[in-house]
Amino acid sequence: MLGWARDRAKVTVEDAAKAANVAPETLKAWESGDQTPTISQLRNLAEKYHFPLAVFYLPKPPADFAPLRDFRRLPDVANRTISAELARQIRSAHERRELALELHEDLNEPVRPFRTKANLADSPETVGEEVRRFLGVSDADQRRAAKEDRAFDFWRRKLEERDVLVFVASGTQGVDLNEMRGFSIARNQIPVIVINGRDYSQGGKCYTLLHELAHVLLGESALTNGDGGTGEEQRIERFCDAVAAAALMPRDLMLSIPQVKPAGERKWDDEELRRLASGIGVSREAFLLRLVTLRRASWEFYKARRRKFQDEYEATAALKAAAPKKPIAIKRPILLMSWNGRGFTRLVLRSYYDQRITLNDVSSYLGAKVKHIPALERATFQPAE
């Protein structure tokens, strides 16, 4: 059980031994059964692995979730073994989904099946239009949300209203953007999408959200992006990118923009791209790529600008990393609601109101202190603006 837990947590022998304050050889002796740790040492390992202490006393490893095959990554990043923090986020997403199913059952609420599907033979444009119909997204509402700087919250709410759990991966350490922007757990009931909270771009998070939704429509958990993987995986990534673009920037919406309406390819100024993209809640790069699809910009122009965009992203990330760490001026209940999502948080709170779970359960499921729960309620049930 010790070896299984460490493997699932993606923690090295050296890091685990350090957490337990023993030599690596001692840890290996515990895993082989030649020696036995103390309760205190087990608690240290449980904290390091993010597992309950009781897991170590099971007679055999529990039936585990199927691992995600791969992840959508930033360009030019080679595949590698996932980090301990990403492994924890994947496990947490699976656990919260299973908990959501149990809470629905306890409330005697049938779980609506997720019937919207797609396949690679479909036109991405048609699928993008179907996504907007399925979510009930109007051009006017999308523009309003973008103007109010809440584009990601707008799309997230729409998905949560359709019984899709949307979590934001965060925490003390967090997952590096070079490793993961987002991943999905594709299921016929309560699919899950997880977005990396280290992406501070509204447009970037929106694009990742819709990209992962496309994976759910295909019935596949997240795969590699178009820069890696097999030929089939690259085809899937291109399809998901195209669906995300068509859903976020449908042809009619784009051609309603006066600067975009005239036919023909042309060069685009950075500030103009920024202004037009922010008007509908997308990134400059995604907007420019959509212009290429609509034959309003050339592929060569996009490739030249894309390198500049990447340099800017890297420079911004370096500045953020080098900047002195300041306390985040966001109240804890707001952060908890952001990480867990309104859908999951409301389900947990409704189960408490119906006396199916205790206040301590609420605290445990949401990672919230009891004193924060009233404020968390107000944040969670606040209507959309």
C-alpha positions as CSV (number, residue, x, y, z in Angstrom):
1,M,0.0,0.0,0.0
2,L,2.9,2.4,0.7
3,G,4.4,1.7,-2.7
4,W,1.0,2.1,-4.4
5,A,0.2,5.4,-2.7
6,R,3.6,6.9,-3.6
7,D,3.3,5.8,-7.2
8,R,-0.2,7.3,-7.5
9,A,1.1,10.5,-5.9
10,K,4.0,10.7,-8.3
11,V,6.4,11.4,-5.4
12,T,10.1,10.2,-5.6
13,V,11.7,8.0,-3.0
14,E,13.9,10.9,-2.0
15,D,11.1,13.4,-1.5
16,A,8.9,10.8,0.4
17,A,11.8,9.9,2.7
18,K,12.5,13.6,3.4
19,A,8.8,14.1,4.3
20,A,9.0,11.2,6.8
21,N,12.4,12.3,8.1
22,V,14.1,9.0,7.2
23,A,16.7,7.8,4.8
24,P,15.6,6.6,1.3
25,E,16.7,3.1,2.2
26,T,14.4,3.1,5.2
27,L,11.4,4.1,3.0
28,K,12.2,1.3,0.6
29,A,12.3,-1.1,3.5
30,W,8.8,0.1,4.5
31,E,7.5,-0.5,1.0
32,S,9.0,-3.9,0.8
33,G,7.6,-4.9,4.2
34,D,11.0,-5.4,5.8
35,Q,10.4,-2.6,8.3
36,T,7.4,-0.8,9.7
37,P,6.8,3.0,10.0
38,T,5.4,4.6,13.1
39,I,1.9,6.3,13.1
40,S,3.6,9.7,13.1
41,Q,5.7,8.8,10.1
42,L,2.6,7.4,8.3
43,R,0.8,10.7,8.9
44,N,3.7,12.6,7.4
45,L,3.5,10.4,4.3
46,A,-0.3,10.8,4.1
47,E,0.1,14.5,4.1
48,K,2.8,14.3,1.4
49,Y,0.8,12.0,-0.8
50,H,-2.5,13.9,-0.2
51,F,-4.2,10.6,0.9
52,P,-6.2,9.8,4.0
53,L,-4.3,8.0,6.6
54,A,-6.8,5.1,6.5
55,V,-5.7,4.3,2.9
56,F,-2.5,2.7,4.3
57,Y,-4.6,0.2,6.2
58,L,-6.6,-1.2,3.3
59,P,-5.9,-4.9,2.5
60,K,-5.2,-4.1,-1.1
61,P,-5.1,-1.0,-3.4
62,P,-8.5,0.3,-4.3
63,A,-9.8,0.2,-7.9
64,D,-8.2,3.2,-9.3
65,F,-9.5,5.7,-12.0
66,A,-8.2,5.2,-15.5
67,P,-5.3,7.7,-16.0
68,L,-5.7,10.4,-18.5
69,R,-3.7,9.5,-21.6
70,D,-2.1,12.9,-22.0
71,F,-2.6,16.6,-21.7
72,R,-2.9,19.7,-23.8
73,R,0.4,21.6,-23.3
74,L,2.0,24.8,-24.4
75,P,3.9,24.5,-27.7
76,D,7.4,23.1,-27.8
77,V,7.2,21.2,-24.4
78,A,8.2,17.6,-24.6
79,N,6.1,14.9,-22.9
80,R,7.4,13.9,-19.5
81,T,6.3,12.1,-16.4
82,I,3.6,14.1,-14.6
83,S,4.4,16.0,-11.5
84,A,3.1,15.2,-8.0
85,E,0.9,18.3,-8.0
86,L,-0.7,17.4,-11.3
87,A,-1.3,13.8,-10.2
88,R,-3.0,15.2,-7.1
89,Q,-5.2,17.5,-9.2
90,I,-6.3,14.6,-11.4
91,R,-7.1,12.4,-8.4
92,S,-9.0,15.3,-6.8
93,A,-11.1,15.8,-9.9
94,H,-12.0,12.1,-10.1
95,E,-12.8,12.1,-6.4
96,R,-15.1,15.1,-6.5
97,R,-16.9,13.7,-9.5
98,E,-17.6,10.5,-7.7
99,L,-18.7,12.5,-4.7
100,A,-21.1,14.5,-6.9
101,L,-22.7,11.3,-8.1
102,E,-23.2,10.1,-4.6
103,L,-24.7,13.4,-3.4
104,H,-27.2,13.4,-6.3
105,E,-28.1,9.8,-5.3
106,D,-28.6,10.8,-1.7
107,L,-30.8,13.7,-2.8
108,N,-32.8,11.3,-5.0
109,E,-32.0,13.5,-8.0
110,P,-31.5,11.7,-11.3
111,V,-28.3,12.8,-13.0
112,R,-28.9,14.1,-16.5
113,P,-27.0,12.2,-19.2
114,F,-24.6,14.2,-21.2
115,R,-26.0,13.5,-24.7
116,T,-24.2,16.1,-26.8
117,K,-21.7,14.3,-28.9
118,A,-19.3,14.8,-31.8
119,N,-17.0,12.8,-34.0
120,L,-14.0,13.6,-36.1
121,A,-16.0,13.4,-39.3
122,D,-18.1,16.3,-38.3
123,S,-17.5,19.9,-39.4
124,P,-15.9,21.8,-36.6
125,E,-17.9,24.8,-37.7
126,T,-21.2,22.9,-37.3
127,V,-20.0,21.5,-33.9
128,G,-19.1,25.0,-32.7
129,E,-22.6,26.2,-33.6
130,E,-24.1,23.2,-31.8
131,V,-22.1,24.0,-28.7
132,R,-23.5,27.6,-28.6
133,R,-27.0,26.3,-29.0
134,F,-26.4,23.6,-26.3
135,L,-25.1,26.2,-23.9
136,G,-27.6,28.9,-24.8
137,V,-25.0,31.5,-25.7
138,S,-26.0,34.6,-27.5
139,D,-23.6,37.1,-29.2
140,A,-25.0,39.9,-27.1
141,D,-24.4,38.1,-23.8
142,Q,-20.9,37.1,-24.8
143,R,-20.0,40.7,-25.7
144,R,-21.4,41.9,-22.4
145,A,-19.4,39.4,-20.4
146,A,-16.3,40.3,-22.3
147,K,-16.9,44.0,-21.7
148,E,-17.3,43.3,-17.9
149,D,-14.1,41.3,-17.9
150,R,-15.8,38.1,-16.8
151,A,-15.6,36.0,-20.1
152,F,-14.3,32.9,-18.3
153,D,-17.0,33.1,-15.6
154,F,-19.6,33.5,-18.3
155,W,-18.6,30.3,-20.2
156,R,-18.0,28.4,-17.0
157,R,-21.5,29.2,-15.7
158,K,-23.0,28.0,-19.0
159,L,-21.2,24.6,-18.7
160,E,-22.1,24.2,-15.0
161,E,-25.8,24.7,-15.9
162,R,-25.4,21.7,-18.1
163,D,-24.1,19.5,-15.3
164,V,-20.4,19.8,-16.3
165,L,-18.1,20.3,-13.3
166,V,-15.5,22.9,-14.0
167,F,-12.7,23.1,-11.5
168,V,-9.7,25.5,-11.3
169,A,-6.4,23.8,-10.4
170,S,-4.7,25.8,-7.8
171,G,-2.9,25.4,-4.4
172,T,0.2,26.4,-2.7
173,Q,2.5,25.0,-5.4
174,G,0.1,24.8,-8.4
175,V,0.8,23.1,-11.7
176,D,3.2,24.8,-14.1
177,L,1.6,26.1,-17.3
178,N,4.4,24.3,-19.2
179,E,2.9,21.0,-17.9
180,M,-0.8,21.6,-18.2
181,R,-3.3,24.3,-19.3
182,G,-6.3,22.1,-18.8
183,F,-7.6,18.5,-18.9
184,S,-11.0,16.8,-19.1
185,I,-12.6,13.6,-17.8
186,A,-15.1,12.6,-20.4
187,R,-18.0,10.7,-19.0
188,N,-21.7,10.1,-20.0
189,Q,-22.7,11.7,-16.6
190,I,-21.1,14.7,-15.0
191,P,-18.0,15.1,-17.1
192,V,-15.3,17.2,-15.6
193,I,-13.0,20.0,-17.0
194,V,-10.1,21.3,-15.0
195,I,-8.4,24.6,-15.9
196,N,-5.0,25.7,-14.7
197,G,-5.4,28.7,-12.3
198,R,-2.0,30.0,-13.2
199,D,-3.3,31.1,-16.6
200,Y,-4.4,34.7,-15.7
201,S,-5.7,35.4,-19.3
202,Q,-9.5,35.4,-19.6
203,G,-9.2,34.6,-23.3
204,G,-6.7,31.8,-22.7
205,K,-8.8,30.1,-20.1
206,C,-11.9,30.4,-22.3
207,Y,-10.1,28.8,-25.2
208,T,-8.8,26.0,-23.0
209,L,-12.3,25.5,-21.5
210,L,-13.9,25.1,-25.0
211,H,-11.0,22.9,-26.2
212,E,-11.5,20.5,-23.4
213,L,-15.3,20.5,-23.9
214,A,-14.6,19.3,-27.5
215,H,-12.7,16.4,-26.0
216,V,-15.7,15.6,-23.9
217,L,-17.9,15.7,-27.0
218,L,-15.6,13.2,-28.6
219,G,-15.9,11.0,-25.5
220,E,-12.1,11.2,-25.0
221,S,-10.2,12.6,-22.0
222,A,-7.6,15.2,-22.9
223,L,-4.9,14.3,-25.4
224,T,-1.7,15.9,-26.6
225,N,-1.8,19.1,-28.6
226,G,-1.0,19.3,-32.3
227,D,2.8,19.5,-31.6
228,G,3.1,16.0,-30.4
229,G,1.6,12.5,-30.2
230,T,0.6,10.1,-32.9
231,G,-1.0,11.2,-36.2
232,E,-4.4,10.4,-34.8
233,E,-3.8,12.4,-31.6
234,Q,-2.7,15.4,-33.7
235,R,-5.9,15.1,-35.7
236,I,-7.9,15.1,-32.5
237,E,-6.1,18.1,-31.2
238,R,-6.6,20.1,-34.5
239,F,-10.3,19.2,-34.4
240,C,-10.7,20.3,-30.7
241,D,-8.9,23.6,-31.5
242,A,-11.1,24.2,-34.5
243,V,-14.3,23.5,-32.5
244,A,-13.1,25.9,-29.7
245,A,-12.5,28.6,-32.2
246,A,-15.8,28.1,-33.9
247,A,-17.7,28.1,-30.6
248,L,-16.0,31.2,-29.3
249,M,-15.8,33.1,-32.6
250,P,-18.6,31.9,-34.9
251,R,-18.5,33.2,-38.4
252,D,-21.5,35.5,-38.1
253,L,-20.2,37.1,-34.9
254,M,-16.8,37.7,-36.5
255,L,-18.3,39.2,-39.7
256,S,-20.5,41.5,-37.6
257,I,-17.3,43.3,-36.6
258,P,-16.8,46.2,-39.1
259,Q,-13.1,45.7,-39.4
260,V,-13.4,42.0,-40.2
261,K,-16.4,42.2,-42.6
262,P,-14.5,43.3,-45.7
263,A,-13.2,40.3,-47.7
264,G,-9.6,39.7,-48.4
265,E,-6.4,39.1,-46.4
266,R,-4.6,41.9,-44.8
267,K,-2.1,42.7,-42.0
268,W,-3.4,43.5,-38.6
269,D,-1.9,45.9,-36.0
270,D,-1.3,44.4,-32.5
271,E,-3.4,47.1,-30.7
272,E,-6.2,46.5,-33.2
273,L,-6.1,42.8,-32.6
274,R,-6.1,43.3,-28.8
275,R,-9.1,45.6,-28.9
276,L,-11.2,43.4,-31.2
277,A,-10.3,40.2,-29.4
278,S,-11.1,41.6,-25.9
279,G,-14.4,42.8,-27.3
280,I,-15.6,39.1,-27.5
281,G,-13.4,37.7,-24.7
282,V,-10.7,35.9,-26.6
283,S,-6.9,36.2,-26.9
284,R,-5.2,38.1,-29.7
285,E,-3.6,34.8,-31.0
286,A,-6.9,33.0,-31.1
287,F,-8.6,35.9,-32.8
288,L,-5.8,36.1,-35.4
289,L,-5.9,32.4,-36.1
290,R,-9.7,32.7,-36.6
291,L,-9.0,35.5,-39.1
292,V,-6.8,33.1,-41.0
293,T,-9.7,30.5,-41.2
294,L,-12.0,33.3,-42.5
295,R,-9.4,34.3,-45.0
296,R,-8.9,37.8,-43.5
297,A,-5.2,37.1,-42.7
298,S,-2.5,34.9,-44.2
299,W,-1.0,31.9,-42.6
300,E,2.4,33.4,-43.0
301,F,1.3,36.6,-41.2
302,Y,-0.1,34.5,-38.3
303,K,3.1,32.4,-38.0
304,A,5.2,35.6,-37.8
305,R,3.0,37.2,-35.2
306,R,2.7,33.9,-33.2
307,R,6.3,33.9,-32.3
308,K,6.0,37.5,-31.0
309,F,3.0,36.5,-28.9
310,Q,4.9,33.6,-27.4
311,D,7.9,35.8,-26.6
312,E,5.5,38.2,-24.8
313,Y,3.9,35.3,-22.9
314,E,7.3,34.1,-21.8
315,A,8.5,37.5,-20.8
316,T,5.3,38.1,-18.7
317,A,5.7,34.8,-17.0
318,A,9.3,35.6,-16.2
319,L,8.3,38.9,-14.7
320,K,5.6,37.3,-12.6
321,A,8.0,34.7,-11.3
322,A,10.6,37.3,-10.4
323,A,8.2,39.7,-8.8
324,P,8.0,39.8,-5.0
325,K,5.3,37.5,-3.7
326,K,2.5,39.6,-2.3
327,P,-0.6,38.4,-0.4
328,I,-3.5,37.9,-2.8
329,A,-6.2,40.4,-2.0
330,I,-9.0,38.0,-2.7
331,K,-11.2,36.7,0.2
332,R,-10.8,33.0,1.0
333,P,-14.5,32.1,0.3
334,I,-14.2,33.6,-3.2
335,L,-11.1,31.6,-3.9
336,L,-12.8,28.4,-2.7
337,M,-15.8,29.0,-4.9
338,S,-13.5,29.6,-7.8
339,W,-11.5,26.5,-7.3
340,N,-14.5,24.2,-6.7
341,G,-16.9,25.9,-9.1
342,R,-20.5,26.9,-8.4
343,G,-22.0,23.6,-9.6
344,F,-20.1,21.4,-7.2
345,T,-20.3,23.9,-4.3
346,R,-24.1,24.3,-4.7
347,L,-24.5,20.6,-4.7
348,V,-22.6,20.2,-1.5
349,L,-24.5,23.0,0.2
350,R,-27.9,21.7,-0.9
351,S,-27.0,18.3,0.5
352,Y,-26.3,20.0,3.8
353,Y,-29.6,21.9,3.7
354,D,-31.4,18.6,3.1
355,Q,-29.6,17.2,6.1
356,R,-27.8,14.5,4.0
357,I,-24.4,15.6,5.2
358,T,-22.9,17.4,8.2
359,L,-21.3,20.8,8.5
360,N,-18.0,19.0,9.0
361,D,-18.6,17.1,5.7
362,V,-19.2,20.5,3.9
363,S,-15.9,21.8,5.3
364,S,-14.0,18.6,4.2
365,Y,-15.6,18.4,0.7
366,L,-14.9,22.1,-0.1
367,G,-11.7,22.5,1.8
368,A,-13.3,25.4,3.7
369,K,-13.1,26.3,7.4
370,V,-16.5,26.4,9.0
371,K,-16.3,30.1,9.6
372,H,-16.0,30.7,5.9
373,I,-19.1,28.8,4.9
374,P,-21.7,31.6,5.3
375,A,-19.6,33.9,3.0
376,L,-19.1,30.9,0.6
377,E,-22.9,30.5,0.4
378,R,-23.4,34.1,-0.5
379,A,-20.7,34.0,-3.2
380,T,-21.9,30.7,-4.6
381,F,-25.6,31.5,-4.9
382,Q,-25.1,35.1,-6.2
383,P,-26.9,35.4,-9.5
384,A,-25.0,36.1,-12.7
385,E,-24.7,39.8,-13.5
